[in-house]
Amino acid sequence: MKSIEVSFHMKLRDYTTMGIGGAADRVVFPRSPAEVREIIAAERRAGRTAYTMGAGSNLLVSDAGVAATVLCTKKHLSKVVFVGGHSVIAEAGVMLPRLAVLCALSGLSGIEGLSGIPGTVGGALTMNAGAYGRRIGELTDWVEVADAEGEIHRIEARAIRFGYRETEFPVRGVVVRAGFRFSEATREAVFEQMRQWNEKRRVNQPWGEKTFGSTFRNPPAGEGAGALLERAGMRGEREGEACFSEKHANFMVNRGRATASDVRRLMARGQKAVRDLSGVTLVPEVKMWGEFDV
Ligand SMILES: Cc1cc2nc3c(=O)[nH]c(=O)nc-3n(C[C@H](O)[C@H](O)[C@H](O)COP(=O)(O)OP(=O)(O)OC[C@H]3O[C@@H](n4cnc5c(N)ncnc54)[C@H](O)[C@@H]3O)c2cc1C
């Protein structure tokens, strides 16, 4: 793995939007799908556990970190190719806001609703991220996934089950690239729509703060997680420096030096308060890595 960039014992708090998380044994930064293949094969040969991370915008990493290798796509897997006919190919580490701006500049519409999500293409495909009535799965033509041996498979969208904040690929592994199909629009119209939606975000969600977005999934029916938490009195509640945002009760924010344990304790309090008041069990949307006491 000589030419592949790797850092040892890096604190994952530097790689998550929440700014929380202990160290990983190593963090590797592939530059191409071929390097992803190489890393997976090398980790497998060494018998080491490997996790994949994009922008870390939906992740809570424990304070003790993870005894594993973390493959981080965000730094270098960032190529975008416009292939004509409204089709665009993006590598897994491409940030959604950048993809949305590049599409808008090319007069392509579809992804602008997701332009305020601070995640990567790979993370968004894994979570079927969505906003303002659009989910990334609806815009997807195909996805390339590197399996446990490192072999890369191109999977057509019709063979993928895109659900609510979850995706089931017929091959499990690391998303390395994807093809999207957008529609034609004027640059001005796409930028104006982006502006409006991002303004809405700024008003309704914590903006420029350390957060991992929605803490809990919305229940399948009835009130959303934010409304349930609010009714249970959790808006603004804190544990240490972790806090349910004043702007949106389902957004957890790190007001300074919050720990993963603070976050977990606050999550457990939120779940109990909602269960006691409404009988609903909130299920975390945020992905958790490592060991937690709570
Ligand atoms: C301010 C803010 C606003 C947000 N708004 C929204 C919103 O409107 N809608 C929404 O859906 N989400 C939202 N989110 C949540 C989050 O941004 C999305 O879930 C995003 O798609 C996660 O992408 P990521 O690259 O950060 O993934 P990460 O957080 O790095 O990882 C998330 C999961 O995906 C896996 N993963 C990441 N990359 C890959 C890959 N290449 N291959 C395989 N698995 C991978 C990880 O292992 C992990 O399980 C918001 C978050 C924040 C902080």
The ligand as an SDF file (V2000), in Angstrom:
LIG
                    3D

 53 58  0  0  0  0  0  0  0  0999 V2000
  -26.3500   20.1710    8.6450 C   0  0  0  0  0  0  0  0  0  0  0  0
  -26.8040   18.8150    8.1360 C   0  0  0  0  0  0  0  0  0  0  0  0
  -27.9440   18.7330    7.3550 C   0  0  0  0  0  0  0  0  0  0  0  0
  -28.3710   17.4980    6.8760 C   0  0  0  0  0  0  0  0  0  0  0  0
  -29.4920   17.4340    6.1060 N   0  0  0  0  0  0  0  0  0  0  0  0
  -29.8850   16.2540    5.5910 C   0  0  0  0  0  0  0  0  0  0  0  0
  -31.0390   16.1780    4.7450 C   0  0  0  0  0  0  0  0  0  0  0  0
  -31.6910   17.1700    4.4430 O   0  0  0  0  0  0  0  0  0  0  0  0
  -31.3750   14.9710    4.2360 N   0  0  0  0  0  0  0  0  0  0  0  0
  -30.6690   13.8300    4.5240 C   0  0  0  0  0  0  0  0  0  0  0  0
  -31.0200   12.7600    4.0140 O   0  0  0  0  0  0  0  0  0  0  0  0
  -29.5810   13.8710    5.3270 N   0  0  0  0  0  0  0  0  0  0  0  0
  -29.1650   15.0350    5.8600 C   0  0  0  0  0  0  0  0  0  0  0  0
  -28.0610   15.0940    6.6730 N   0  0  0  0  0  0  0  0  0  0  0  0
  -27.3590   13.8310    7.0400 C   0  0  0  0  0  0  0  0  0  0  0  0
  -26.1550   13.4750    6.1480 C   0  0  0  0  0  0  0  0  0  0  0  0
  -25.5670   14.6490    5.6100 O   0  0  0  0  0  0  0  0  0  0  0  0
  -26.5320   12.5300    5.0040 C   0  0  0  0  0  0  0  0  0  0  0  0
  -26.9750   11.2950    5.5190 O   0  0  0  0  0  0  0  0  0  0  0  0
  -25.3550   12.2910    4.0600 C   0  0  0  0  0  0  0  0  0  0  0  0
  -25.8180   11.6530    2.9140 O   0  0  0  0  0  0  0  0  0  0  0  0
  -24.2340   11.4560    4.6850 C   0  0  0  0  0  0  0  0  0  0  0  0
  -23.1280   11.4910    3.7980 O   0  0  0  0  0  0  0  0  0  0  0  0
  -21.6290   11.3620    4.3410 P   0  0  0  0  0  0  0  0  0  0  0  0
  -20.7290   11.3390    3.1750 O   0  0  0  0  0  0  0  0  0  0  0  0
  -21.3580   12.4250    5.3430 O   0  0  0  0  0  0  0  0  0  0  0  0
  -21.6920    9.9400    5.0290 O   0  0  0  0  0  0  0  0  0  0  0  0
  -20.9730    9.5070    6.4120 P   0  0  0  0  0  0  0  0  0  0  0  0
  -21.5950   10.2380    7.5390 O   0  0  0  0  0  0  0  0  0  0  0  0
  -19.5120    9.5820    6.2670 O   0  0  0  0  0  0  0  0  0  0  0  0
  -21.4330    7.9750    6.4780 O   0  0  0  0  0  0  0  0  0  0  0  0
  -22.8170    7.6530    6.6420 C   0  0  0  0  0  0  0  0  0  0  0  0
  -22.9940    6.1620    6.3940 C   0  0  0  0  0  0  0  0  0  0  0  0
  -22.7060    5.8850    5.0210 O   0  0  0  0  0  0  0  0  0  0  0  0
  -21.6230    4.9490    4.9190 C   0  0  0  0  0  0  0  0  0  0  0  0
  -20.8150    5.3540    3.7570 N   0  0  0  0  0  0  0  0  0  0  0  0
  -20.2810    6.5720    3.5160 C   0  0  0  0  0  0  0  0  0  0  0  0
  -19.6410    6.5780    2.3260 N   0  0  0  0  0  0  0  0  0  0  0  0
  -19.7600    5.3150    1.8260 C   0  0  0  0  0  0  0  0  0  0  0  0
  -19.2960    4.6850    0.6370 C   0  0  0  0  0  0  0  0  0  0  0  0
  -18.5760    5.3270   -0.2830 N   0  0  0  0  0  0  0  0  0  0  0  0
  -19.6000    3.3830    0.4560 N   0  0  0  0  0  0  0  0  0  0  0  0
  -20.3100    2.6860    1.3660 C   0  0  0  0  0  0  0  0  0  0  0  0
  -20.7730    3.2270    2.5230 N   0  0  0  0  0  0  0  0  0  0  0  0
  -20.4950    4.5340    2.7400 C   0  0  0  0  0  0  0  0  0  0  0  0
  -20.8870    5.0250    6.2470 C   0  0  0  0  0  0  0  0  0  0  0  0
  -20.1950    3.8060    6.5240 O   0  0  0  0  0  0  0  0  0  0  0  0
  -22.0320    5.2910    7.2080 C   0  0  0  0  0  0  0  0  0  0  0  0
  -22.7020    4.0810    7.5220 O   0  0  0  0  0  0  0  0  0  0  0  0
  -27.6260   16.3140    7.1830 C   0  0  0  0  0  0  0  0  0  0  0  0
  -26.4620   16.4140    7.9780 C   0  0  0  0  0  0  0  0  0  0  0  0
  -26.0570   17.6430    8.4470 C   0  0  0  0  0  0  0  0  0  0  0  0
  -24.7920   17.7160    9.2590 C   0  0  0  0  0  0  0  0  0  0  0  0
  1  2  1  0
  2  3  1  0
  2 52  2  0
  3  4  2  0
  4  5  1  0
  4 50  1  0
  5  6  2  0
  6  7  1  0
  6 13  1  0
  7  8  2  0
  7  9  1  0
  9 10  1  0
 10 11  2  0
 10 12  1  0
 12 13  2  0
 13 14  1  0
 14 15  1  0
 14 50  1  0
 15 16  1  0
 16 17  1  0
 16 18  1  0
 18 19  1  0
 18 20  1  0
 20 21  1  0
 20 22  1  0
 22 23  1  0
 23 24  1  0
 24 25  2  0
 24 26  1  0
 24 27  1  0
 27 28  1  0
 28 29  2  0
 28 30  1  0
 28 31  1  0
 31 32  1  0
 32 33  1  0
 33 34  1  0
 33 48  1  0
 34 35  1  0
 35 36  1  0
 35 46  1  0
 36 37  1  0
 36 45  1  0
 37 38  2  0
 38 39  1  0
 39 40  1  0
 39 45  2  0
 40 41  1  0
 40 42  2  0
 42 43  1  0
 43 44  2  0
 44 45  1  0
 46 47  1  0
 46 48  1  0
 48 49  1  0
 50 51  2  0
 51 52  1  0
 52 53  1  0
M  END
$$$$
